[in-house]
Amino acid sequence: MNRRNFLLGIIAGGAAIGATGIVWLDGKSSSKALSIDASIQTLDKVIKQDVLTLGDWDLYKILIHCAQSVEFSMLGYPEHKSDLFKNTVGKMAFSVFSARQEMTHGLSEAIPGAPSIEERGDINSAYTRFRAAMVKFRHYTGPLAEHFAYGNLNKQEYEKAHAMHFYNHLLEIETT
């Protein structure tokens, strides 16, 4: 390990610990069911409604991005943060998200190394892909890939992460 990575890890870890304290003092937590089944039910409701997206991505791009995340958890992520990051900041972030039962992340940030997503596409095909990925994950019994930022997650943790990820993106969707 080089000195620069070590120092960056210490700084990032300190920031994460400070953020954790703020999160715990804030006391907010989500009441959504953090499961694949609940996510599928929510997805099925969203797709039947007219939606307006409030962020940089349209519904097609959001659904493909979420599908990629679920697929990569079974196949492997194309790029990873450093082991130092995953074992410090990444683990801390996932712990905070789990405790709060909600995730916050850059909602227009692609998964590192993931194939780029077209700006526009068929929403029904994106819906089908994301739903199929979640159903496949629900029944998946093989080894899970290490998460690119959080490190090793078990099936229950991944299920929670996928649900929180999807619900976080739903914050930029308004039904009309």
C-alpha positions as semicolon CSV with decimal commas, in nm:
position;residue;x (nm);y (nm);z (nm)
1;M;0,000;0,000;0,000
2;N;0,139;0,338;-0,085
3;R;0,137;0,636;0,145
4;R;-0,109;0,839;-0,068
5;N;-0,377;0,564;-0,062
6;F;-0,323;0,516;0,310
7;L;-0,370;0,886;0,384
8;L;-0,673;0,911;0,154
9;G;-0,824;0,612;0,334
10;I;-0,773;0,772;0,674
11;I;-0,926;1,100;0,557
12;A;-1,220;0,930;0,389
13;G;-1,271;0,701;0,687
14;G;-1,277;0,999;0,923
15;A;-1,529;1,174;0,703
16;A;-1,746;0,863;0,695
17;I;-1,733;0,828;1,073
18;G;-1,832;1,194;1,108
19;A;-2,115;1,146;0,863
20;T;-2,230;0,839;1,055
21;G;-2,261;1,046;1,370
22;I;-2,470;1,303;1,187
23;V;-2,691;1,030;1,044
24;W;-2,750;0,875;1,385
25;L;-2,829;1,213;1,537
26;D;-3,071;1,287;1,254
27;G;-3,271;0,976;1,342
28;K;-3,445;0,942;1,004
29;S;-3,514;0,601;0,860
30;S;-3,723;0,463;0,580
31;S;-4,033;0,254;0,635
32;K;-4,023;0,084;0,292
33;A;-3,990;-0,293;0,277
34;L;-3,637;-0,356;0,154
35;S;-3,691;-0,674;-0,042
36;I;-3,689;-0,788;-0,401
37;D;-4,060;-0,872;-0,378
38;A;-4,149;-0,522;-0,252
39;S;-3,927;-0,367;-0,520
40;I;-4,102;-0,569;-0,791
41;Q;-4,442;-0,460;-0,659
42;T;-4,329;-0,097;-0,661
43;L;-4,184;-0,132;-1,010
44;D;-4,509;-0,286;-1,135
45;K;-4,703;0,012;-0,997
46;V;-4,463;0,270;-1,141
47;I;-4,470;0,123;-1,491
48;K;-4,851;0,150;-1,504
49;Q;-4,845;0,523;-1,432
50;D;-4,747;0,828;-1,629
51;V;-4,423;0,951;-1,481
52;L;-4,217;1,264;-1,494
53;T;-3,849;1,236;-1,415
54;L;-3,698;1,520;-1,220
55;G;-3,328;1,443;-1,262
56;D;-3,083;1,397;-1,545
57;W;-3,204;1,049;-1,640
58;D;-3,535;0,942;-1,791
59;L;-3,722;0,634;-1,667
60;Y;-3,563;0,413;-1,933
61;K;-3,211;0,500;-1,820
62;I;-3,298;0,460;-1,450
63;L;-3,445;0,113;-1,505
64;I;-3,153;-0,009;-1,718
65;H;-2,906;0,127;-1,460
66;C;-3,090;-0,055;-1,179
67;A;-3,101;-0,373;-1,390
68;Q;-2,724;-0,351;-1,445
69;S;-2,667;-0,328;-1,071
70;V;-2,870;-0,642;-1,000
71;E;-2,710;-0,829;-1,290
72;F;-2,357;-0,733;-1,182
73;S;-2,422;-0,865;-0,831
74;M;-2,451;-1,211;-0,988
75;L;-2,200;-1,176;-1,275
76;G;-1,934;-0,942;-1,135
77;Y;-1,885;-0,567;-1,153
78;P;-1,659;-0,445;-1,435
79;E;-1,455;-0,207;-1,216
80;H;-1,393;-0,180;-0,842
81;K;-1,288;0,079;-0,592
82;S;-0,964;-0,006;-0,411
83;D;-0,969;-0,272;-0,139
84;L;-0,881;0,002;0,107
85;F;-1,190;0,198;0,003
86;K;-1,418;-0,107;0,014
87;N;-1,291;-0,209;0,358
88;T;-1,326;0,138;0,510
89;V;-1,552;0,395;0,345
90;G;-1,753;0,138;0,149
91;K;-1,833;-0,080;0,449
92;M;-1,913;0,226;0,658
93;A;-2,145;0,368;0,391
94;F;-2,333;0,040;0,356
95;S;-2,367;0,017;0,736
96;V;-2,514;0,368;0,752
97;F;-2,751;0,300;0,462
98;S;-2,860;-0,028;0,623
99;A;-2,921;0,136;0,959
100;R;-3,123;0,415;0,799
101;Q;-3,285;0,174;0,554
102;E;-3,222;0,415;0,270
103;M;-2,941;0,494;0,035
104;T;-2,824;0,821;-0,105
105;H;-2,588;0,837;-0,400
106;G;-2,528;1,034;-0,716
107;L;-2,842;0,961;-0,915
108;S;-2,680;1,029;-1,251
109;E;-2,359;0,837;-1,189
110;A;-2,309;0,523;-1,395
111;I;-2,176;0,206;-1,237
112;P;-1,797;0,220;-1,292
113;G;-1,707;0,036;-1,611
114;A;-2,066;-0,050;-1,699
115;P;-2,169;-0,036;-2,063
116;S;-2,306;0,308;-2,141
117;I;-2,682;0,340;-2,152
118;E;-2,855;0,509;-2,442
119;E;-3,011;0,841;-2,352
120;R;-3,353;0,722;-2,465
121;G;-3,500;0,380;-2,521
122;D;-3,805;0,162;-2,490
123;I;-3,937;0,188;-2,134
124;N;-4,119;-0,147;-2,159
125;S;-3,797;-0,329;-2,250
126;A;-3,616;-0,155;-1,962
127;Y;-3,897;-0,255;-1,726
128;T;-3,881;-0,615;-1,850
129;R;-3,503;-0,630;-1,809
130;F;-3,504;-0,486;-1,457
131;R;-3,794;-0,706;-1,344
132;A;-3,630;-1,016;-1,493
133;A;-3,300;-0,934;-1,319
134;M;-3,477;-0,904;-0,983
135;V;-3,666;-1,231;-1,033
136;K;-3,342;-1,403;-1,134
137;F;-3,169;-1,261;-0,825
138;R;-3,453;-1,383;-0,602
139;H;-3,395;-1,740;-0,721
140;Y;-3,018;-1,716;-0,760
141;T;-2,818;-1,965;-0,553
142;G;-2,471;-1,920;-0,700
143;P;-2,184;-1,716;-0,560
144;L;-2,244;-1,344;-0,536
145;A;-1,993;-1,102;-0,682
146;E;-1,811;-0,857;-0,462
147;H;-1,979;-0,517;-0,477
148;F;-1,762;-0,254;-0,646
149;A;-1,782;-0,016;-0,348
150;Y;-1,920;-0,211;-0,049
151;G;-1,709;-0,526;-0,083
152;N;-1,852;-0,866;0,002
153;L;-2,226;-0,873;0,069
154;N;-2,438;-1,174;0,148
155;K;-2,768;-1,240;-0,030
156;Q;-2,978;-1,060;0,232
157;E;-2,747;-0,756;0,227
158;Y;-2,751;-0,747;-0,152
159;E;-3,131;-0,768;-0,155
160;K;-3,144;-0,473;0,080
161;A;-2,887;-0,282;-0,129
162;H;-3,082;-0,341;-0,451
163;A;-3,407;-0,225;-0,291
164;M;-3,246;0,086;-0,139
165;H;-3,079;0,163;-0,473
166;F;-3,407;0,141;-0,664
167;Y;-3,598;0,346;-0,402
168;N;-3,325;0,611;-0,410
169;H;-3,373;0,650;-0,786
170;L;-3,749;0,673;-0,735
171;L;-3,692;1,003;-0,556
172;E;-3,643;1,152;-0,903
173;I;-3,968;1,011;-1,036
174;E;-4,300;1,186;-0,997
175;T;-4,621;1,012;-1,095
176;T;-4,884;1,219;-1,273
